Amino acid sequence: MYRSFMLHSRRAAALATVSLLGLSTTAFAQDTENTAGDIVVTAQFRAQNLQDTPLAITAVNSATIEQRSMGSVVDVAAAAPNVNIRPGGSAWGPAAQVFIRGIGQYDSSFAFEPGVGMYVDDVFHGTMLGSIFDLLDLDRVEILRGPQGTLAGKNSIGGAVKLYSKKPVGDGSGYVELGYGSFNRVELKASADFTLIPDQLFVRISGVSKSRDGYMKRLDYGCMNPASGVPAATTNANCKLGTEGGQDMQAGRIALRWTPTDALEVNLVGMATEDNSEIGASKLLGLTTTASMPAGTNPAQFITGPKDRTNYGTYVNLPFTDATGAHGATYIPPVSKVSGREVYGSIDYELSDTLAIKSISAYQRYKGSFGSDLDLTPYSTNSANYIYDHEQFTQELRLSGSSLADALEWTIGGFYYKSTGKFGGVTFIAPGETYQNFYATRDRIPARSLSGFAHAAYKVTDAMTITAGVRYTDDKKTYHYGRLNPYDVTQPAYTLAGAINGIVDSFQGTRWDYRINVDYRWSDNVMTYAQFSTGYKGGGVNPRPFAAEQAKPFNPETLDAYEIGAKTDFFDRALRVNLSAFINKYKDILHIDVSPTPNSVTNATPINAGDAEMKGVELELNAYPIDGLSIDASASWLDFKLTRIGAAGVNVVGLSRDNKAPYAPEWKLGGGIQYSFDIGNAGTITPRFDVNYQSYFFSNMDNNPLGKVAGYTVSNARIMFEDANREWQVALAVTNLFDKYYYLNKIHYPIGITVGQPSLPREWKVSVRRSF
């Protein structure tokens, strides 16, 4: 272990050396005010300078969000090493698939716990669905890499992504911004901050509206090929049925901050979101099944050109006849809807100079629907209309203090989470075939998590601090299966799924997690740390059984993490270099078993397949060589190796010791440069250029080559004018500058379907902002 850890520590040093060689030492000797500033984070329950926090953490402030044209939480991944965030697309709906250091969760079902915790203002968001947050009026985003077993609100095995909105200060400030761009993109953002009671009660109101036409065309195959014998669905001259990938979203937030005394601060926030966007763009890449197709049909004819952004998806399940008779066509709306409401509040009260209490209470409810036409052909081989509803309440309570002449800082607390998820809709899998599974879903998934934690940091000397933490978690999740007749939902499904109706299964477990950390400050500008921590992702129950024997629970995943790191500033903070290296022992990894079972050839059962060792190195760099010029870069390397395949995974199709983790690219590199040109009394002009690279990754643990997402490099550019009074901003931003065609996701389904989610092509946007 020691030899391996030191090897990867040397790899981290090499990454830093390579980066530093690209910068002239003499450049940093100049007298400049353009330096790395203090960034305050709260990853350890208290406000700390980023450079004093002994954790692998990336902090993205509001200026960086604007400069890098970040629109949603998906875009933040570009700023952090070993972080991969993907939109769920047509398969998983309006969900963020978040992976940190190769650990996360891609299936958006309520049956699974997130592998990475998602937070807004320290409020935990309990599901992947509804988690593609807009970056509306934020103060900063914190991305914590590594297990958060003893930190954050809820245990998170891979890490945490925390969004912090701007608090009301009552200064009368605000802004209005209007943008227009490619695909008829129209964006409106606004915020206003004002005082209700002088020195006591402040309000901040923020809102956003975004709309954009879809970039993936849905074409009617029968219309375009009238001699094919395929029925036409439209008579339009362009044979266009619609688009995918379009956006139609509005959101608003109102925040109140009350400070009746210096010792008490109360924050209350209400949020609302209405998202009626189109389903994510999908492209058919491979099709071998001919289920539901006329005899002699060649399925390959429905695959469009390799770099076309088109498909032949109709989102219509054609009429069919089975043992119960004839059934008409069913239309599935190609939408991805989210309607959310949230109210949360925090109370911070200083009981004394050395003792404080904090309470965070939150209620959330979000519901919506999304359609799925997985085969994207005129014949419905696999399609579904999903409807979901999630309601949750969370309560966190912390008592923090300092003792021993402030040498010891500590926090004890508890966290409570209760939710009820409902999942419904209609699923069509090869209607008319002998292995059909046609049913209406009415599932209910109540869950509860209760935990207690303690955290302490003891300053041994002025230079050395020892930090320790512990958490106890008690989780429970129950799955109530409803598989009903789509034509009479008072009756069980008449297909194979009918045997599942009424089954109830559950997972319940407890877990202790620990953290020990030692950091040493060698000088004002150099701090190093070493850490051992553990993490845990709760178990659950298979959400997609196709036969009764597949309705069963799965166990938690666990993690033991070893990490070292360094945080450094040089040349009066004109150069900042942060490094981390880690070895993770990842146990009981979840994998989807697609092997046939006695009563069904179709299977998608989650199993705890085995264990793995993961190693990685991460580098983050910020440089300010001369006044007005800033350079930022990040790099990461990740290695994954299965060390054991458990009894449950021995006979699983495609699983071997050589497989890689899903959504875990080995290499990820990024960099950006910007320069602010002073044009005198007129103001400044600031151009910026960003480039990001990541190597290939697989979308499933079985590493089927059909699910391999190729590596790619993508670049963005922006130029902004700001007047001397900083009241007006005009910006032109271009994303995917060189119009790279690449995939965000690829999924191969065992029934013979492979689909991919192409990225947006090159886009431009012009925006005008008026600040006051």
HELIX and SHEET records of a PDB file:
HELIX    1   1 TYR A    2  LEU A   21  1                                  20    
HELIX    2   2 THR A   26  ALA A   29  5                                   4    
HELIX    3   3 LEU A   50  ASP A   52  5                                   3    
HELIX    4   4 SER A   62  GLN A   67  1                                   6    
HELIX    5   5 VAL A   73  VAL A   76  1                                   4    
HELIX    6   6 ALA A   77  ALA A   79  5                                   3    
HELIX    7   7 GLY A   89  TRP A   92  1                                   4    
HELIX    8   8 SER A  182  ASN A  184  5                                   3    
HELIX    9   9 TYR A  221  MET A  224  1                                   4    
HELIX   10  10 PRO A  299  PHE A  302  5                                   4    
HELIX   11  11 LEU A  496  ALA A  499  5                                   4    
HELIX   12  12 ALA A  548  GLN A  550  5                                   3    
HELIX   13  13 ALA A  647  GLY A  649  5                                   3    
HELIX   14  14 GLY A  680  ALA A  682  5                                   3    
HELIX   15  15 PRO A  705  GLY A  707  5                                   3    
SHEET    1   A 2 VAL A  40  VAL A  41  0                                        
SHEET    2   A 2 GLN A  48  ASN A  49 -1                                        
SHEET    1   B 5 ALA A  56  ASN A  61  0                                        
SHEET    2   B 5 LEU A 138  ARG A 145 -1                                        
SHEET    3   B 5 GLY A 159  SER A 165 -1                                        
SHEET    4   B 5 VAL A 116  VAL A 120  1                                        
SHEET    5   B 5 VAL A 123  HIS A 125 -1                                        
SHEET    1   C 3 VAL A  83  PRO A  87  0                                        
SHEET    2   C 3 ALA A  96  ILE A 100 -1                                        
SHEET    3   C 3 ILE A 103  GLN A 105 -1                                        
SHEET    1   D24 ASP A 488  PRO A 492  0                                        
SHEET    2   D24 ARG A 483  ASN A 485 -1                                        
SHEET    3   D24 TYR A 439  LYS A 459 -1                                        
SHEET    4   D24 LEU A 408  ILE A 429 -1                                        
SHEET    5   D24 ASN A 382  SER A 403 -1                                        
SHEET    6   D24 LEU A 355  ASP A 373 -1                                        
SHEET    7   D24 VAL A 335  SER A 352 -1                                        
SHEET    8   D24 LEU A 264  GLU A 278 -1                                        
SHEET    9   D24 GLN A 247  THR A 261 -1                                        
SHEET   10   D24 LEU A 201  ARG A 212 -1                                        
SHEET   11   D24 ARG A 185  ILE A 197 -1                                        
SHEET   12   D24 GLY A 174  GLY A 181 -1                                        
SHEET   13   D24 GLU A 763  SER A 771 -1                                        
SHEET   14   D24 TRP A 728  THR A 735 -1                                        
SHEET   15   D24 TYR A 712  ASP A 723 -1                                        
SHEET   16   D24 GLY A 683  GLN A 694 -1                                        
SHEET   17   D24 TRP A 667  TYR A 675 -1                                        
SHEET   18   D24 LEU A 629  ILE A 645 -1                                        
SHEET   19   D24 THR A 605  ALA A 623 -1                                        
SHEET   20   D24 LEU A 575  ASP A 593 -1                                        
SHEET   21   D24 GLU A 557  PHE A 570 -1                                        
SHEET   22   D24 VAL A 526  LYS A 537 -1                                        
SHEET   23   D24 VAL A 504  SER A 523 -1                                        
SHEET   24   D24 MET A 464  HIS A 480 -1                                        
SHEET    1   E17 ASP A 488  PRO A 492  0                                        
SHEET    2   E17 ARG A 483  ASN A 485 -1                                        
SHEET    3   E17 TYR A 439  LYS A 459 -1                                        
SHEET    4   E17 LEU A 408  ILE A 429 -1                                        
SHEET    5   E17 ASN A 382  SER A 403 -1                                        
SHEET    6   E17 LEU A 355  ASP A 373 -1                                        
SHEET    7   E17 VAL A 335  SER A 352 -1                                        
SHEET    8   E17 LEU A 264  GLU A 278 -1                                        
SHEET    9   E17 GLN A 247  THR A 261 -1                                        
SHEET   10   E17 LEU A 201  ARG A 212 -1                                        
SHEET   11   E17 ARG A 185  ILE A 197 -1                                        
SHEET   12   E17 GLY A 174  GLY A 181 -1                                        
SHEET   13   E17 GLU A 763  SER A 771 -1                                        
SHEET   14   E17 TRP A 728  THR A 735 -1                                        
SHEET   15   E17 TYR A 712  ASP A 723 -1                                        
SHEET   16   E17 GLY A 683  GLN A 694 -1                                        
SHEET   17   E17 PHE A 677  ASP A 678 -1                                        
SHEET    1   F 3 LYS A 240  GLU A 244  0                                        
SHEET    2   F 3 MET A 216  LEU A 219 -1                                        
SHEET    3   F 3 THR A 310  ASN A 311  1                                        
SHEET    1   G 3 LYS A 283  LEU A 287  0                                        
SHEET    2   G 3 ILE A 753  PRO A 758 -1                                        
SHEET    3   G 3 TYR A 743  TYR A 749 -1                                        
SHEET    1   H 2 VAL A 316  ASN A 317  0                                        
SHEET    2   H 2 THR A 330  TYR A 331 -1                                        
SHEET    1   I 2 PHE A 320  ASP A 322  0                                        
SHEET    2   I 2 GLY A 325  HIS A 327 -1                                        
SHEET    1   J 2 GLY A 540  VAL A 541  0                                        
SHEET    2   J 2 PRO A 553  PHE A 554 -1                                        
SHEET    1   K 2 PHE A 697  PHE A 698  0                                        
SHEET    2   K 2 LYS A 708  VAL A 709 -1                                        
END                                                                             
